[in-house]
Amino acid sequence: MCTISHSTNCPPTLDFPANPCHTNSMNKTTTATASYTINFWDGRTKEWKGCGAGTYTDINQAKLALRAHSDMCAGVVDFKLVTTS
């Protein structure tokens, strides 16, 4: 059974590799998820740099890690979350 709007042009069986009216992208649902990294302010070079803490997909985990980095440096170093997609 064809699941797209021009189903009258589709054959009754779905052979995805050979069927030009279907592609994998038509049958997938994608959700954009943000990921987060932690950057620190390097006062010598006057730029934000990655601190090597990895990438987080959960904002709450990223905030906890950000706070842990800040606490570890006694608040002397500035950290920020950077959102990537």
Phi and psi restraints in degrees (range 20) as a CNS / XPLOR table:
assign (resid 1 and name C) (resid 2 and name N)
       (resid 2 and name CA) (resid 2 and name C) 1.0 -82.1 20.0 2
assign (resid 2 and name N) (resid 2 and name CA)
       (resid 2 and name C) (resid 3 and name N) 1.0 139.5 20.0 2
assign (resid 2 and name C) (resid 3 and name N)
       (resid 3 and name CA) (resid 3 and name C) 1.0 -111.6 20.0 2
assign (resid 3 and name N) (resid 3 and name CA)
       (resid 3 and name C) (resid 4 and name N) 1.0 7.4 20.0 2
assign (resid 3 and name C) (resid 4 and name N)
       (resid 4 and name CA) (resid 4 and name C) 1.0 -111.0 20.0 2
assign (resid 4 and name N) (resid 4 and name CA)
       (resid 4 and name C) (resid 5 and name N) 1.0 167.4 20.0 2
assign (resid 4 and name C) (resid 5 and name N)
       (resid 5 and name CA) (resid 5 and name C) 1.0 -65.8 20.0 2
assign (resid 5 and name N) (resid 5 and name CA)
       (resid 5 and name C) (resid 6 and name N) 1.0 -27.3 20.0 2
assign (resid 5 and name C) (resid 6 and name N)
       (resid 6 and name CA) (resid 6 and name C) 1.0 -95.5 20.0 2
assign (resid 6 and name N) (resid 6 and name CA)
       (resid 6 and name C) (resid 7 and name N) 1.0 46.8 20.0 2
assign (resid 6 and name C) (resid 7 and name N)
       (resid 7 and name CA) (resid 7 and name C) 1.0 -66.0 20.0 2
assign (resid 7 and name N) (resid 7 and name CA)
       (resid 7 and name C) (resid 8 and name N) 1.0 -19.7 20.0 2
assign (resid 7 and name C) (resid 8 and name N)
       (resid 8 and name CA) (resid 8 and name C) 1.0 -67.0 20.0 2
assign (resid 8 and name N) (resid 8 and name CA)
       (resid 8 and name C) (resid 9 and name N) 1.0 -22.0 20.0 2
assign (resid 8 and name C) (resid 9 and name N)
       (resid 9 and name CA) (resid 9 and name C) 1.0 -91.2 20.0 2
assign (resid 9 and name N) (resid 9 and name CA)
       (resid 9 and name C) (resid 10 and name N) 1.0 -5.0 20.0 2
assign (resid 9 and name C) (resid 10 and name N)
       (resid 10 and name CA) (resid 10 and name C) 1.0 -91.5 20.0 2
assign (resid 10 and name N) (resid 10 and name CA)
       (resid 10 and name C) (resid 11 and name N) 1.0 144.6 20.0 2
assign (resid 10 and name C) (resid 11 and name N)
       (resid 11 and name CA) (resid 11 and name C) 1.0 -70.6 20.0 2
assign (resid 11 and name N) (resid 11 and name CA)
       (resid 11 and name C) (resid 12 and name N) 1.0 160.5 20.0 2
assign (resid 11 and name C) (resid 12 and name N)
       (resid 12 and name CA) (resid 12 and name C) 1.0 -67.1 20.0 2
assign (resid 12 and name N) (resid 12 and name CA)
       (resid 12 and name C) (resid 13 and name N) 1.0 -26.0 20.0 2
assign (resid 12 and name C) (resid 13 and name N)
       (resid 13 and name CA) (resid 13 and name C) 1.0 -108.1 20.0 2
assign (resid 13 and name N) (resid 13 and name CA)
       (resid 13 and name C) (resid 14 and name N) 1.0 148.3 20.0 2
assign (resid 13 and name C) (resid 14 and name N)
       (resid 14 and name CA) (resid 14 and name C) 1.0 -105.6 20.0 2
assign (resid 14 and name N) (resid 14 and name CA)
       (resid 14 and name C) (resid 15 and name N) 1.0 104.1 20.0 2
assign (resid 14 and name C) (resid 15 and name N)
       (resid 15 and name CA) (resid 15 and name C) 1.0 -107.5 20.0 2
assign (resid 15 and name N) (resid 15 and name CA)
       (resid 15 and name C) (resid 16 and name N) 1.0 93.1 20.0 2
assign (resid 15 and name C) (resid 16 and name N)
       (resid 16 and name CA) (resid 16 and name C) 1.0 -55.9 20.0 2
assign (resid 16 and name N) (resid 16 and name CA)
       (resid 16 and name C) (resid 17 and name N) 1.0 -43.6 20.0 2
assign (resid 16 and name C) (resid 17 and name N)
       (resid 17 and name CA) (resid 17 and name C) 1.0 -65.4 20.0 2
assign (resid 17 and name N) (resid 17 and name CA)
       (resid 17 and name C) (resid 18 and name N) 1.0 -32.7 20.0 2
assign (resid 17 and name C) (resid 18 and name N)
       (resid 18 and name CA) (resid 18 and name C) 1.0 -99.0 20.0 2
assign (resid 18 and name N) (resid 18 and name CA)
       (resid 18 and name C) (resid 19 and name N) 1.0 -9.2 20.0 2
assign (resid 18 and name C) (resid 19 and name N)
       (resid 19 and name CA) (resid 19 and name C) 1.0 -96.3 20.0 2
assign (resid 19 and name N) (resid 19 and name CA)
       (resid 19 and name C) (resid 20 and name N) 1.0 109.1 20.0 2
assign (resid 19 and name C) (resid 20 and name N)
       (resid 20 and name CA) (resid 20 and name C) 1.0 -71.4 20.0 2
assign (resid 20 and name N) (resid 20 and name CA)
       (resid 20 and name C) (resid 21 and name N) 1.0 -14.5 20.0 2
assign (resid 20 and name C) (resid 21 and name N)
       (resid 21 and name CA) (resid 21 and name C) 1.0 -87.7 20.0 2
assign (resid 21 and name N) (resid 21 and name CA)
       (resid 21 and name C) (resid 22 and name N) 1.0 2.3 20.0 2
assign (resid 21 and name C) (resid 22 and name N)
       (resid 22 and name CA) (resid 22 and name C) 1.0 -131.4 20.0 2
assign (resid 22 and name N) (resid 22 and name CA)
       (resid 22 and name C) (resid 23 and name N) 1.0 139.0 20.0 2
assign (resid 22 and name C) (resid 23 and name N)
       (resid 23 and name CA) (resid 23 and name C) 1.0 -132.9 20.0 2
assign (resid 23 and name N) (resid 23 and name CA)
       (resid 23 and name C) (resid 24 and name N) 1.0 161.6 20.0 2
assign (resid 23 and name C) (resid 24 and name N)
       (resid 24 and name CA) (resid 24 and name C) 1.0 -61.0 20.0 2
assign (resid 24 and name N) (resid 24 and name CA)
       (resid 24 and name C) (resid 25 and name N) 1.0 -33.8 20.0 2
assign (resid 24 and name C) (resid 25 and name N)
       (resid 25 and name CA) (resid 25 and name C) 1.0 -66.5 20.0 2
assign (resid 25 and name N) (resid 25 and name CA)
       (resid 25 and name C) (resid 26 and name N) 1.0 -24.3 20.0 2
assign (resid 25 and name C) (resid 26 and name N)
       (resid 26 and name CA) (resid 26 and name C) 1.0 -74.7 20.0 2
assign (resid 26 and name N) (resid 26 and name CA)
       (resid 26 and name C) (resid 27 and name N) 1.0 -20.8 20.0 2
assign (resid 26 and name C) (resid 27 and name N)
       (resid 27 and name CA) (resid 27 and name C) 1.0 -107.8 20.0 2
assign (resid 27 and name N) (resid 27 and name CA)
       (resid 27 and name C) (resid 28 and name N) 1.0 2.9 20.0 2
assign (resid 27 and name C) (resid 28 and name N)
       (resid 28 and name CA) (resid 28 and name C) 1.0 -106.3 20.0 2
assign (resid 28 and name N) (resid 28 and name CA)
       (resid 28 and name C) (resid 29 and name N) 1.0 144.4 20.0 2
assign (resid 28 and name C) (resid 29 and name N)
       (resid 29 and name CA) (resid 29 and name C) 1.0 -110.0 20.0 2
assign (resid 29 and name N) (resid 29 and name CA)
       (resid 29 and name C) (resid 30 and name N) 1.0 127.5 20.0 2
assign (resid 29 and name C) (resid 30 and name N)
       (resid 30 and name CA) (resid 30 and name C) 1.0 -116.8 20.0 2
assign (resid 30 and name N) (resid 30 and name CA)
       (resid 30 and name C) (resid 31 and name N) 1.0 143.0 20.0 2
assign (resid 30 and name C) (resid 31 and name N)
       (resid 31 and name CA) (resid 31 and name C) 1.0 -122.4 20.0 2
assign (resid 31 and name N) (resid 31 and name CA)
       (resid 31 and name C) (resid 32 and name N) 1.0 130.1 20.0 2
assign (resid 31 and name C) (resid 32 and name N)
       (resid 32 and name CA) (resid 32 and name C) 1.0 -77.2 20.0 2
assign (resid 32 and name N) (resid 32 and name CA)
       (resid 32 and name C) (resid 33 and name N) 1.0 123.1 20.0 2
assign (resid 32 and name C) (resid 33 and name N)
       (resid 33 and name CA) (resid 33 and name C) 1.0 -115.0 20.0 2
assign (resid 33 and name N) (resid 33 and name CA)
       (resid 33 and name C) (resid 34 and name N) 1.0 134.7 20.0 2
assign (resid 33 and name C) (resid 34 and name N)
       (resid 34 and name CA) (resid 34 and name C) 1.0 -81.8 20.0 2
assign (resid 34 and name N) (resid 34 and name CA)
       (resid 34 and name C) (resid 35 and name N) 1.0 151.1 20.0 2
assign (resid 34 and name C) (resid 35 and name N)
       (resid 35 and name CA) (resid 35 and name C) 1.0 -125.3 20.0 2
assign (resid 35 and name N) (resid 35 and name CA)
       (resid 35 and name C) (resid 36 and name N) 1.0 157.6 20.0 2
assign (resid 35 and name C) (resid 36 and name N)
       (resid 36 and name CA) (resid 36 and name C) 1.0 -129.7 20.0 2
assign (resid 36 and name N) (resid 36 and name CA)
       (resid 36 and name C) (resid 37 and name N) 1.0 139.3 20.0 2
assign (resid 36 and name C) (resid 37 and name N)
       (resid 37 and name CA) (resid 37 and name C) 1.0 -126.5 20.0 2
assign (resid 37 and name N) (resid 37 and name CA)
       (resid 37 and name C) (resid 38 and name N) 1.0 162.0 20.0 2
assign (resid 37 and name C) (resid 38 and name N)
       (resid 38 and name CA) (resid 38 and name C) 1.0 -108.6 20.0 2
assign (resid 38 and name N) (resid 38 and name CA)
       (resid 38 and name C) (resid 39 and name N) 1.0 128.7 20.0 2
assign (resid 38 and name C) (resid 39 and name N)
       (resid 39 and name CA) (resid 39 and name C) 1.0 -114.1 20.0 2
assign (resid 39 and name N) (resid 39 and name CA)
       (resid 39 and name C) (resid 40 and name N) 1.0 154.9 20.0 2
assign (resid 39 and name C) (resid 40 and name N)
       (resid 40 and name CA) (resid 40 and name C) 1.0 -123.9 20.0 2
assign (resid 40 and name N) (resid 40 and name CA)
       (resid 40 and name C) (resid 41 and name N) 1.0 155.3 20.0 2
assign (resid 40 and name C) (resid 41 and name N)
       (resid 41 and name CA) (resid 41 and name C) 1.0 -87.2 20.0 2
assign (resid 41 and name N) (resid 41 and name CA)
       (resid 41 and name C) (resid 42 and name N) 1.0 117.6 20.0 2
assign (resid 41 and name C) (resid 42 and name N)
       (resid 42 and name CA) (resid 42 and name C) 1.0 -92.2 20.0 2
assign (resid 42 and name N) (resid 42 and name CA)
       (resid 42 and name C) (resid 43 and name N) 1.0 105.0 20.0 2
assign (resid 42 and name C) (resid 43 and name N)
       (resid 43 and name CA) (resid 43 and name C) 1.0 -66.6 20.0 2
assign (resid 43 and name N) (resid 43 and name CA)
       (resid 43 and name C) (resid 44 and name N) 1.0 -26.4 20.0 2
assign (resid 43 and name C) (resid 44 and name N)
       (resid 44 and name CA) (resid 44 and name C) 1.0 -70.2 20.0 2
assign (resid 44 and name N) (resid 44 and name CA)
       (resid 44 and name C) (resid 45 and name N) 1.0 -43.5 20.0 2
assign (resid 44 and name C) (resid 45 and name N)
       (resid 45 and name CA) (resid 45 and name C) 1.0 -96.7 20.0 2
assign (resid 45 and name N) (resid 45 and name CA)
       (resid 45 and name C) (resid 46 and name N) 1.0 -5.5 20.0 2
assign (resid 45 and name C) (resid 46 and name N)
       (resid 46 and name CA) (resid 46 and name C) 1.0 57.1 20.0 2
assign (resid 46 and name N) (resid 46 and name CA)
       (resid 46 and name C) (resid 47 and name N) 1.0 48.4 20.0 2
assign (resid 46 and name C) (resid 47 and name N)
       (resid 47 and name CA) (resid 47 and name C) 1.0 -151.1 20.0 2
assign (resid 47 and name N) (resid 47 and name CA)
       (resid 47 and name C) (resid 48 and name N) 1.0 157.3 20.0 2
assign (resid 47 and name C) (resid 48 and name N)
       (resid 48 and name CA) (resid 48 and name C) 1.0 -81.2 20.0 2
assign (resid 48 and name N) (resid 48 and name CA)
       (resid 48 and name C) (resid 49 and name N) 1.0 136.7 20.0 2
assign (resid 48 and name C) (resid 49 and name N)
       (resid 49 and name CA) (resid 49 and name C) 1.0 -133.1 20.0 2
assign (resid 49 and name N) (resid 49 and name CA)
       (resid 49 and name C) (resid 50 and name N) 1.0 152.9 20.0 2
assign (resid 49 and name C) (resid 50 and name N)
       (resid 50 and name CA) (resid 50 and name C) 1.0 -69.2 20.0 2
assign (resid 50 and name N) (resid 50 and name CA)
       (resid 50 and name C) (resid 51 and name N) 1.0 142.5 20.0 2
assign (resid 50 and name C) (resid 51 and name N)
       (resid 51 and name CA) (resid 51 and name C) 1.0 -100.9 20.0 2
assign (resid 51 and name N) (resid 51 and name CA)
       (resid 51 and name C) (resid 52 and name N) 1.0 3.2 20.0 2
assign (resid 51 and name C) (resid 52 and name N)
       (resid 52 and name CA) (resid 52 and name C) 1.0 77.9 20.0 2
assign (resid 52 and name N) (resid 52 and name CA)
       (resid 52 and name C) (resid 53 and name N) 1.0 21.3 20.0 2
assign (resid 52 and name C) (resid 53 and name N)
       (resid 53 and name CA) (resid 53 and name C) 1.0 -83.4 20.0 2
assign (resid 53 and name N) (resid 53 and name CA)
       (resid 53 and name C) (resid 54 and name N) 1.0 -4.4 20.0 2
assign (resid 53 and name C) (resid 54 and name N)
       (resid 54 and name CA) (resid 54 and name C) 1.0 94.2 20.0 2
assign (resid 54 and name N) (resid 54 and name CA)
       (resid 54 and name C) (resid 55 and name N) 1.0 -171.8 20.0 2
assign (resid 54 and name C) (resid 55 and name N)
       (resid 55 and name CA) (resid 55 and name C) 1.0 -116.2 20.0 2
assign (resid 55 and name N) (resid 55 and name CA)
       (resid 55 and name C) (resid 56 and name N) 1.0 137.4 20.0 2
assign (resid 55 and name C) (resid 56 and name N)
       (resid 56 and name CA) (resid 56 and name C) 1.0 -115.9 20.0 2
assign (resid 56 and name N) (resid 56 and name CA)
       (resid 56 and name C) (resid 57 and name N) 1.0 139.5 20.0 2
assign (resid 56 and name C) (resid 57 and name N)
       (resid 57 and name CA) (resid 57 and name C) 1.0 -101.8 20.0 2
assign (resid 57 and name N) (resid 57 and name CA)
       (resid 57 and name C) (resid 58 and name N) 1.0 -10.8 20.0 2
assign (resid 57 and name C) (resid 58 and name N)
       (resid 58 and name CA) (resid 58 and name C) 1.0 -110.3 20.0 2
assign (resid 58 and name N) (resid 58 and name CA)
       (resid 58 and name C) (resid 59 and name N) 1.0 123.0 20.0 2
assign (resid 58 and name C) (resid 59 and name N)
       (resid 59 and name CA) (resid 59 and name C) 1.0 -61.3 20.0 2
assign (resid 59 and name N) (resid 59 and name CA)
       (resid 59 and name C) (resid 60 and name N) 1.0 -35.4 20.0 2
assign (resid 59 and name C) (resid 60 and name N)
       (resid 60 and name CA) (resid 60 and name C) 1.0 -67.4 20.0 2
assign (resid 60 and name N) (resid 60 and name CA)
       (resid 60 and name C) (resid 61 and name N) 1.0 -40.9 20.0 2
assign (resid 60 and name C) (resid 61 and name N)
       (resid 61 and name CA) (resid 61 and name C) 1.0 -65.1 20.0 2
assign (resid 61 and name N) (resid 61 and name CA)
       (resid 61 and name C) (resid 62 and name N) 1.0 -38.9 20.0 2
assign (resid 61 and name C) (resid 62 and name N)
       (resid 62 and name CA) (resid 62 and name C) 1.0 -63.8 20.0 2
assign (resid 62 and name N) (resid 62 and name CA)
       (resid 62 and name C) (resid 63 and name N) 1.0 -41.0 20.0 2
assign (resid 62 and name C) (resid 63 and name N)
       (resid 63 and name CA) (resid 63 and name C) 1.0 -66.0 20.0 2
assign (resid 63 and name N) (resid 63 and name CA)
       (resid 63 and name C) (resid 64 and name N) 1.0 -39.1 20.0 2
assign (resid 63 and name C) (resid 64 and name N)
       (resid 64 and name CA) (resid 64 and name C) 1.0 -63.4 20.0 2
assign (resid 64 and name N) (resid 64 and name CA)
       (resid 64 and name C) (resid 65 and name N) 1.0 -43.0 20.0 2
assign (resid 64 and name C) (resid 65 and name N)
       (resid 65 and name CA) (resid 65 and name C) 1.0 -66.2 20.0 2
assign (resid 65 and name N) (resid 65 and name CA)
       (resid 65 and name C) (resid 66 and name N) 1.0 -38.1 20.0 2
assign (resid 65 and name C) (resid 66 and name N)
       (resid 66 and name CA) (resid 66 and name C) 1.0 -61.0 20.0 2
assign (resid 66 and name N) (resid 66 and name CA)
       (resid 66 and name C) (resid 67 and name N) 1.0 -45.2 20.0 2
assign (resid 66 and name C) (resid 67 and name N)
       (resid 67 and name CA) (resid 67 and name C) 1.0 -65.3 20.0 2
assign (resid 67 and name N) (resid 67 and name CA)
       (resid 67 and name C) (resid 68 and name N) 1.0 -39.8 20.0 2
assign (resid 67 and name C) (resid 68 and name N)
       (resid 68 and name CA) (resid 68 and name C) 1.0 -63.0 20.0 2
assign (resid 68 and name N) (resid 68 and name CA)
       (resid 68 and name C) (resid 69 and name N) 1.0 -40.6 20.0 2
assign (resid 68 and name C) (resid 69 and name N)
       (resid 69 and name CA) (resid 69 and name C) 1.0 -65.0 20.0 2
assign (resid 69 and name N) (resid 69 and name CA)
       (resid 69 and name C) (resid 70 and name N) 1.0 -42.3 20.0 2
assign (resid 69 and name C) (resid 70 and name N)
       (resid 70 and name CA) (resid 70 and name C) 1.0 -63.6 20.0 2
assign (resid 70 and name N) (resid 70 and name CA)
       (resid 70 and name C) (resid 71 and name N) 1.0 -43.6 20.0 2
assign (resid 70 and name C) (resid 71 and name N)
       (resid 71 and name CA) (resid 71 and name C) 1.0 -64.5 20.0 2
assign (resid 71 and name N) (resid 71 and name CA)
       (resid 71 and name C) (resid 72 and name N) 1.0 -39.0 20.0 2
assign (resid 71 and name C) (resid 72 and name N)
       (resid 72 and name CA) (resid 72 and name C) 1.0 -62.4 20.0 2
assign (resid 72 and name N) (resid 72 and name CA)
       (resid 72 and name C) (resid 73 and name N) 1.0 -31.9 20.0 2
assign (resid 72 and name C) (resid 73 and name N)
       (resid 73 and name CA) (resid 73 and name C) 1.0 -97.9 20.0 2
assign (resid 73 and name N) (resid 73 and name CA)
       (resid 73 and name C) (resid 74 and name N) 1.0 12.2 20.0 2
assign (resid 73 and name C) (resid 74 and name N)
       (resid 74 and name CA) (resid 74 and name C) 1.0 55.0 20.0 2
assign (resid 74 and name N) (resid 74 and name CA)
       (resid 74 and name C) (resid 75 and name N) 1.0 29.7 20.0 2
assign (resid 74 and name C) (resid 75 and name N)
       (resid 75 and name CA) (resid 75 and name C) 1.0 76.3 20.0 2
assign (resid 75 and name N) (resid 75 and name CA)
       (resid 75 and name C) (resid 76 and name N) 1.0 4.2 20.0 2
assign (resid 75 and name C) (resid 76 and name N)
       (resid 76 and name CA) (resid 76 and name C) 1.0 -75.7 20.0 2
assign (resid 76 and name N) (resid 76 and name CA)
       (resid 76 and name C) (resid 77 and name N) 1.0 -33.5 20.0 2
assign (resid 76 and name C) (resid 77 and name N)
       (resid 77 and name CA) (resid 77 and name C) 1.0 -100.8 20.0 2
assign (resid 77 and name N) (resid 77 and name CA)
       (resid 77 and name C) (resid 78 and name N) 1.0 135.8 20.0 2
assign (resid 77 and name C) (resid 78 and name N)
       (resid 78 and name CA) (resid 78 and name C) 1.0 -86.2 20.0 2
assign (resid 78 and name N) (resid 78 and name CA)
       (resid 78 and name C) (resid 79 and name N) 1.0 134.1 20.0 2
assign (resid 78 and name C) (resid 79 and name N)
       (resid 79 and name CA) (resid 79 and name C) 1.0 -122.6 20.0 2
assign (resid 79 and name N) (resid 79 and name CA)
       (resid 79 and name C) (resid 80 and name N) 1.0 153.9 20.0 2
assign (resid 79 and name C) (resid 80 and name N)
       (resid 80 and name CA) (resid 80 and name C) 1.0 -146.8 20.0 2
assign (resid 80 and name N) (resid 80 and name CA)
       (resid 80 and name C) (resid 81 and name N) 1.0 155.4 20.0 2
assign (resid 80 and name C) (resid 81 and name N)
       (resid 81 and name CA) (resid 81 and name C) 1.0 -89.4 20.0 2
assign (resid 81 and name N) (resid 81 and name CA)
       (resid 81 and name C) (resid 82 and name N) 1.0 136.5 20.0 2
assign (resid 81 and name C) (resid 82 and name N)
       (resid 82 and name CA) (resid 82 and name C) 1.0 -116.1 20.0 2
assign (resid 82 and name N) (resid 82 and name CA)
       (resid 82 and name C) (resid 83 and name N) 1.0 126.9 20.0 2
assign (resid 82 and name C) (resid 83 and name N)
       (resid 83 and name CA) (resid 83 and name C) 1.0 -92.3 20.0 2
assign (resid 83 and name N) (resid 83 and name CA)
       (resid 83 and name C) (resid 84 and name N) 1.0 129.4 20.0 2
assign (resid 83 and name C) (resid 84 and name N)
       (resid 84 and name CA) (resid 84 and name C) 1.0 -125.5 20.0 2
assign (resid 84 and name N) (resid 84 and name CA)
       (resid 84 and name C) (resid 85 and name N) 1.0 158.9 20.0 2
